[in-house]
Amino acid sequence: MTTQIQEKLSKLHNKLNRMAELVLDAVNESVDSLVDKDVGKAKQIKKQDKKINKIRWEIEEDCINLIATQQPVASDLRELISLLNIITELERIGDYAAGISKLTILIGDEKHVKSLIDIPRMKEIAVDMIENSMKAYINKDANSARLIHSQDDDIDNLYNQIQRELVTYMIEKPSYITQSTYLIWVAHNLERVGDRVTNICERIIYLATGEHADDL
């Protein structure tokens, strides 16, 4: 790896860290605003999604320029391609957070049909997965990526539990149907966040080992 490519990759990693911070904030605050019924905060998160998208396109352009001008080979090229994949996954996670905020706005100040316990649990696991996946990427740590990947089962289990419970609420009390549907979609968005992080982890494993991890 040439010094010039090292310097450019370091700058790309800094931008990636900034993008990940914005995504983490968006996921955290989207669920917090739902729990607190804070429509104002939810509207701000929707605006923050534009910042996430802007950094994604900046990183993509920088990667393309680096490939075109430096013609990296082998591990350098693999890292740049991995980075392009990772920022796409992070951008989608930002979209899911924005989607949760839209649902929070639709619910407004309505009393929640149930105490929100499992949705915040899903959020905490998702945030932990995102944070640790970024560390694993920088360190090219395949073992950590595998461990993070396994946490997706916890998110899936909570999603299934929430879905079953809310469907029961809807059957017992039809007036709960609309809000329960919104809450199921919130949980679905968080479940998809977990799926996106598993994609990042599979890319990290490929980057670190050269092996595909589709069968994890």
C-alpha positions in Angstrom: 0.0 0.0 0.0 1.5 3.3 -1.0 1.7 6.3 1.4 -0.7 8.2 -0.8 -3.4 5.5 -0.8 -2.9 5.1 3.0 -3.5 8.8 3.5 -6.6 8.8 1.3 -8.0 5.7 3.1 -7.4 7.4 6.4 -9.5 10.3 5.3 -12.2 7.9 4.0 -12.3 6.2 7.4 -12.8 9.5 9.1 -15.7 10.3 6.9 -17.1 6.8 7.5 -16.8 7.3 11.3 -18.8 10.6 10.9 -21.4 8.9 8.8 -21.7 6.0 11.4 -22.1 8.6 14.2 -25.0 10.3 12.4 -26.6 6.9 11.8 -26.2 5.8 15.4 -27.7 9.1 16.5 -30.6 8.7 14.1 -31.4 5.1 15.3 -31.1 6.1 19.0 -33.2 9.3 18.7 -35.8 7.8 16.4 -36.8 5.3 19.1 -36.4 7.8 21.9 -38.7 10.2 20.2 -41.3 7.4 19.8 -41.1 6.5 23.5 -41.3 10.1 24.5 -43.9 11.0 21.8 -41.6 13.8 20.8 -42.8 14.8 17.3 -40.4 17.7 17.1 -37.4 15.5 17.6 -38.8 13.0 15.0 -39.0 15.8 12.4 -35.4 16.7 13.1 -34.3 13.1 12.5 -35.9 13.2 9.1 -33.8 16.2 8.2 -30.7 14.5 9.5 -31.2 11.7 6.9 -30.1 14.2 4.3 -26.7 14.7 6.0 -26.2 10.9 6.1 -27.0 10.7 2.4 -24.6 13.6 1.6 -21.7 11.9 3.3 -22.5 8.6 1.6 -22.2 10.2 -1.8 -19.0 12.0 -0.9 -17.4 8.8 0.2 -18.6 7.0 -2.9 -17.2 9.7 -5.2 -13.9 9.7 -3.3 -13.6 5.9 -3.6 -14.3 6.0 -7.4 -11.7 8.8 -7.8 -9.1 6.8 -5.9 -9.7 3.7 -7.9 -9.5 5.7 -11.2 -6.4 7.7 -10.3 -4.4 5.3 -8.1 -5.4 2.0 -9.7 -5.2 0.1 -6.5 -4.8 -3.7 -6.7 -5.4 -6.7 -4.4 -6.1 -5.8 -0.8 -6.4 -2.0 -1.4 -9.1 -2.6 -4.1 -10.9 -5.1 -1.9 -11.0 -2.5 0.9 -12.4 0.2 -1.3 -15.1 -2.1 -2.7 -15.9 -3.2 0.9 -16.2 0.5 1.9 -18.6 1.2 -1.0 -20.8 -1.7 0.2 -20.7 -0.6 3.9 -21.7 3.0 3.2 -24.7 1.7 1.2 -25.8 -0.4 4.2 -25.3 2.5 6.6 -27.4 4.8 4.3 -30.2 2.3 4.3 -30.0 2.1 8.1 -30.4 5.9 8.2 -33.5 5.4 6.0 -35.0 3.0 8.5 -34.5 5.5 11.3 -36.2 8.2 9.2 -39.0 5.7 8.6 -39.4 5.2 12.4 -39.6 9.0 12.8 -42.4 9.2 10.2 -44.3 6.6 12.1 -43.8 8.5 15.4 -45.2 11.6 13.7 -48.3 9.6 12.6 -48.8 8.3 16.2 -48.4 11.8 17.5 -49.4 12.3 21.2 -51.7 9.3 21.3 -51.4 7.1 24.3 -49.4 4.0 23.5 -51.4 0.8 23.3 -48.8 -0.9 25.4 -45.6 0.0 27.3 -42.7 0.2 24.9 -40.2 -2.2 26.4 -39.1 -4.6 23.6 -38.7 -1.9 20.9 -36.1 0.0 22.9 -34.4 -3.4 23.6 -34.2 -4.0 19.8 -32.8 -0.5 19.4 -30.1 -1.1 22.0 -29.0 -4.3 20.3 -29.0 -2.7 16.9 -26.9 0.3 18.1 -24.4 -2.1 19.8 -24.1 -4.0 16.5 -23.5 -0.9 14.5 -20.9 0.4 16.9 -19.0 -2.9 17.0 -19.2 -3.5 13.3 -17.4 -0.2 12.6 -14.6 -1.2 15.1 -14.4 -4.6 13.4 -14.1 -2.9 10.0 -11.3 -0.6 11.0 -9.5 -3.5 12.7 -10.3 -6.0 9.9 -11.5 -8.3 12.7 -13.3 -11.3 11.3 -13.9 -12.9 14.6 -15.7 -9.9 16.0 -17.7 -9.6 12.9 -18.9 -13.2 13.3 -20.0 -12.5 16.9 -21.8 -9.3 15.9 -23.5 -11.3 13.1 -24.9 -13.7 15.7 -26.7 -10.9 17.6 -29.2 -10.6 14.7 -31.0 -13.6 16.1 -31.8 -11.6 19.3 -33.3 -8.8 17.2 -35.4 -11.3 15.2 -36.7 -13.0 18.3 -37.8 -9.6 19.8 -39.4 -8.7 16.5 -41.4 -11.9 16.4 -42.5 -11.4 20.0 -43.6 -7.8 19.4 -45.5 -8.9 16.3 -47.4 -11.7 18.1 -48.3 -9.4 21.0 -49.6 -6.6 18.9 -51.6 -8.8 16.6 -53.3 -10.1 19.8 -54.0 -6.6 20.8 -55.6 -5.8 17.5 -57.8 -8.9 17.6 -59.0 -8.1 21.2 -59.5 -4.4 20.6 -60.0 -3.2 16.9 -59.5 0.4 17.9 -55.8 -0.5 18.5 -55.3 -1.7 14.9 -53.9 1.5 13.4 -51.3 2.3 16.1 -50.4 -1.4 16.6 -49.7 -1.6 12.8 -47.4 1.4 13.1 -45.6 -0.2 16.0 -45.1 -3.4 14.1 -43.6 -1.4 11.3 -41.3 0.3 13.8 -40.1 -3.1 14.9 -39.8 -4.2 11.3 -37.5 -1.3 10.6 -35.3 -2.2 13.5 -35.3 -5.9 12.4 -34.1 -4.6 9.0 -31.3 -2.6 10.7 -30.0 -5.9 12.2 -30.1 -7.4 8.7 -28.1 -4.5 7.3 -25.5 -4.9 10.0 -25.1 -8.6 9.2 -24.4 -7.6 5.6 -21.7 -5.3 6.9 -20.2 -8.1 9.0 -20.2 -10.4 6.0 -18.3 -7.8 4.0 -15.8 -7.4 6.9 -15.2 -11.1 7.0 -14.5 -11.1 3.2 -12.2 -8.1 3.6 -10.3 -9.8 6.4 -10.1 -13.3 5.1 -11.0 -13.2 1.4 -13.8 -15.7 2.1 -17.5 -15.2 1.5 -19.7 -15.5 4.5 -23.1 -15.9 2.9 -23.8 -19.1 4.9 -23.3 -17.5 8.3 
